[in-house]
């Protein structure tokens, strides 16, 4: 029994440090598309800010706890909206029932419309609670180690990216590429400096050598 638990734990650990699948990426994109209407109407602006901030802080600190906190705030905000909409549904439902057998048809039809509108409004927070859990948080939490280190849509480890960049810098520094014009080489060195891979001093030194060679 302990052996089975150990194997399961090892498998889960391997998954958490693997990139998200295309299906996981699709779920996150679908969540974003479904959430956009709430931002357009204004009610989703605050939870969207928390989610974006959580993703930013996770990327900066490489800590998945920021995503967990952002999702908790999202759920709390959505649950509050659910309580408010549910309260209106109960209120208009009561008015709808009390006026159903009266001769005031105008009030009955008015409360009837408002009751169904409030029911629809109540269903929206419920759906978003499902969306945030199944389409956003679940895929990320299953790959939390990978996400906090490499990002959500990344398919290569950050270490490999850094090695690739460093190799490019080394190649240019070692003049292992075929000879280009001075303008081309200066452009490459300027790009390296702009991206922060070389210092201002290294750039000036390379520029001086290139101009002298020319």
PEBEL-V103384 format. One record per residue. N is the residue number from 1. RES is the residue in one small letter. PSI is psi in whole degrees, -180 to 180 (999 if undefined). Layout:
n:N res:RES psi:PSI
n:N res:RES psi:PSI
This chain:
n:1 res:x psi:-44
n:2 res:x psi:-38
n:3 res:x psi:-42
n:4 res:x psi:-42
n:5 res:x psi:-39
n:6 res:x psi:-43
n:7 res:x psi:-44
n:8 res:x psi:-44
n:9 res:x psi:-42
n:10 res:x psi:-40
n:11 res:x psi:-44
n:12 res:x psi:-39
n:13 res:x psi:-39
n:14 res:x psi:-39
n:15 res:x psi:-42
n:16 res:x psi:-21
n:17 res:x psi:23
n:18 res:x psi:150
n:19 res:x psi:155
n:20 res:x psi:147
n:21 res:x psi:169
n:22 res:x psi:-33
n:23 res:x psi:-40
n:24 res:x psi:-43
n:25 res:x psi:-40
n:26 res:x psi:-41
n:27 res:x psi:-43
n:28 res:x psi:-41
n:29 res:x psi:-42
n:30 res:x psi:-42
n:31 res:x psi:-45
n:32 res:x psi:-45
n:33 res:x psi:-39
n:34 res:x psi:-27
n:35 res:x psi:-20
n:36 res:x psi:-41
n:37 res:x psi:-37
n:38 res:x psi:-34
n:39 res:x psi:-40
n:40 res:x psi:-40
n:41 res:x psi:-2
n:42 res:x psi:-28
n:43 res:x psi:-21
n:44 res:x psi:6
n:45 res:x psi:-48
n:46 res:x psi:-52
n:47 res:x psi:-32
n:48 res:x psi:-40
n:49 res:x psi:-44
n:50 res:x psi:-40
n:51 res:x psi:-45
n:52 res:x psi:-43
n:53 res:x psi:-39
n:54 res:x psi:-42
n:55 res:x psi:-42
n:56 res:x psi:-46
n:57 res:x psi:-36
n:58 res:x psi:-43
n:59 res:x psi:-37
n:60 res:x psi:-45
n:61 res:x psi:-7
n:62 res:x psi:50
n:63 res:x psi:115
n:64 res:x psi:-15
n:65 res:x psi:-28
n:66 res:x psi:-38
n:67 res:x psi:-43
n:68 res:x psi:-42
n:69 res:x psi:-43
n:70 res:x psi:-40
n:71 res:x psi:-37
n:72 res:x psi:-43
n:73 res:x psi:-42
n:74 res:x psi:-47
n:75 res:x psi:-41
n:76 res:x psi:-44
n:77 res:x psi:-44
n:78 res:x psi:-38
n:79 res:x psi:-37
n:80 res:x psi:-43
n:81 res:x psi:-36
n:82 res:x psi:-43
n:83 res:x psi:-42
n:84 res:x psi:-49
n:85 res:x psi:-38
n:86 res:x psi:-37
n:87 res:x psi:-42
n:88 res:x psi:-37
n:89 res:x psi:-43
n:90 res:x psi:-42
n:91 res:x psi:-52
n:92 res:x psi:-30
n:93 res:x psi:-40
n:94 res:x psi:-45
n:95 res:x psi:-37
n:96 res:x psi:-43
n:97 res:x psi:-43
n:98 res:x psi:-25
n:99 res:x psi:-1
n:100 res:x psi:-36
n:101 res:x psi:18
n:102 res:x psi:173
n:103 res:x psi:-3
n:104 res:x psi:83
n:105 res:x psi:-32
n:106 res:x psi:-48
n:107 res:x psi:-39
n:108 res:x psi:-46
n:109 res:x psi:-37
n:110 res:x psi:-50
n:111 res:x psi:-29
n:112 res:x psi:-47
n:113 res:x psi:-45
n:114 res:x psi:-33
n:115 res:x psi:-47
n:116 res:x psi:-34
n:117 res:x psi:-41
n:118 res:x psi:-33
n:119 res:x psi:-42
n:120 res:x psi:-44
n:121 res:x psi:-33
n:122 res:x psi:-33
n:123 res:x psi:-27
n:124 res:x psi:-51
n:125 res:x psi:-35
n:126 res:x psi:-44
n:127 res:x psi:-41
n:128 res:x psi:-31
n:129 res:x psi:-37
n:130 res:x psi:-44
n:131 res:x psi:-47
n:132 res:x psi:-33
n:133 res:x psi:-48
n:134 res:x psi:-34
n:135 res:x psi:-18
n:136 res:x psi:-62
n:137 res:x psi:-41
n:138 res:x psi:-49
n:139 res:x psi:-38
n:140 res:x psi:-43
n:141 res:x psi:-30
n:142 res:x psi:-19
n:143 res:x psi:36
n:144 res:x psi:-39
n:145 res:x psi:-41
n:146 res:x psi:-46
n:147 res:x psi:-45
n:148 res:x psi:-23
n:149 res:x psi:-41
n:150 res:x psi:-13
n:151 res:x psi:169
n:152 res:x psi:-47
n:153 res:x psi:10
n:154 res:x psi:142
n:155 res:x psi:-5
n:156 res:x psi:144
n:157 res:x psi:148
n:158 res:x psi:-35
n:159 res:x psi:-39
n:160 res:x psi:-38
n:161 res:x psi:-45
n:162 res:x psi:-40
n:163 res:x psi:-38
n:164 res:x psi:-44
n:165 res:x psi:-44
n:166 res:x psi:-37
n:167 res:x psi:-41
n:168 res:x psi:-42
n:169 res:x psi:-44
n:170 res:x psi:-39
n:171 res:x psi:-45
n:172 res:x psi:-42
n:173 res:x psi:-40
n:174 res:x psi:0
n:175 res:x psi:44
n:176 res:x psi:-10
n:177 res:x psi:161
n:178 res:x psi:158
n:179 res:x psi:129
n:180 res:x psi:177
n:181 res:x psi:161
n:182 res:x psi:-40
n:183 res:x psi:-41
n:184 res:x psi:-44
n:185 res:x psi:-39
n:186 res:x psi:-37
n:187 res:x psi:-41
n:188 res:x psi:-44
n:189 res:x psi:-38
n:190 res:x psi:-38
n:191 res:x psi:-40
n:192 res:x psi:-40
n:193 res:x psi:-42
n:194 res:x psi:-38
n:195 res:x psi:-3
n:196 res:x psi:15
n:197 res:x psi:-20
n:198 res:x psi:160
n:199 res:x psi:169
n:200 res:x psi:-38
n:201 res:x psi:-43
n:202 res:x psi:-38
n:203 res:x psi:-45
n:204 res:x psi:-39
n:205 res:x psi:-44
n:206 res:x psi:-42
n:207 res:x psi:-42
n:208 res:x psi:-45
n:209 res:x psi:-42
n:210 res:x psi:-42
n:211 res:x psi:-37
n:212 res:x psi:-39
n:213 res:x psi:-33
n:214 res:x psi:999
